[in-house]
Amino acid sequence: MRYLTAGESHGPQLTTIIEGLPAGLLLEAEDINKHLARRQKGYGRGRRMQIETDQAQIMSGVRHGKTLGSPIALVVENKDWTHWTKIMGAESLDEDALDEVKRKVTRPRPGHADLNGGIKYGHRDMRNVLERSSARETTVRVAAGGVAQKLLNDLGINICCHVKEIGGVVAQTDGITSVDEIKTLSEQSEVRCVDPAASEEMKAAIDQAKKNGDSIGGVVEVVVEGVPAGLGSYVHYDRKLDAKLAAAIMSINAFKGVEFGLGFEMAKRYGSQVHDEITWSEEQGYARKTNRLGGFEGGMTTGMPIVVRGVMKPIPTLYKPLESVDIETKEPFTASIERSDSCAVPAAAVVAEAAVAWEIAGAIIGQFESDRMDHLQESIERYRAYTKEF
Ligand code: EPS
């Protein structure tokens, strides 16, 4: 299973082409749009989200509400495009018109892709970099993830995300473990946090950052229930599923680290306080008494919930300027910007959920008979029964 995305932040549209899904999966645009709406929410977003109402159009690969097995093309229009048709248009312009409309960017933002991307491709107008490196692209990653999530749901696999920390405010999550509970509580919070008291503190921290012209980051968590044991590989480094999830999360704009279960806390503990004891019962089959390893042993799932977290750095587009250098004059400057999100952690949680859903769906498609949805369902059911009796 693979997908490719295309599109610039202020171009006409974002596109993704998804390939490798079974035929016969029930799929409506609403299965995708509900996740696009979740991604648009979140306290601390800038004005751009008031312009956009992201909706996916299914352009191919689905007929009468069912996938065909052929590539699925999804398109999301950028409403903001109407303000950028000249600046971002594909048509060539003569020199005078270029100077007039281009909004050339020669001042790279510290922490953004601007300077390195400019050096890489020889773009002396770094708008050519920032338009694509913008997190606007995550819209269609969420669209692809929405399709993957529909597949997982129909196979009895449930996934959710929530915000653990923003700007040093940590949510109290003890006792809240089920995906359904996390979903219900996090959807009620403007910062996608299950702890109402921490939600308010997080909002205050975002307000403070905004007031200071600054930005703040945080930690998001994705939890997946119902994944059978043995998904992934201990045999090949590039098929270890935890490694794939880590790469998928690290590939989200502004993410700088990933951990599973106890995560970096493991460095402080004895082995007996880290590994999860194995049990077996008639109704459950194999299980673990605890889930400190976050659902993975040896690059494979254990059948326990997958618990993975990612840390997002504060957004580098700041109202409070940091020092940089103009690439035309080589002079230092400190300039402010027009528009930015002061915190996008709640939205990034939805992106992380989509990235994780995609990787798990891909591992399932790779491991089970998957040309037809009904055969895939049967094949997983057989496997689940087998893992119980093993
Ligand atoms: C982004 C800058 C802002 C964000 C954008 C990511 O957009 P603009 O430059 O239009 O103000 O709002 O995020 C989105 C558009 C989105 O859909 O998430 C950036 O530079 O990364």
Residues whose N, C-alpha, C, O or C-beta is under 5 A from the ligand:
A	BS01	EPS	G46 R48 S133 S134 A135 R136 R339 S340
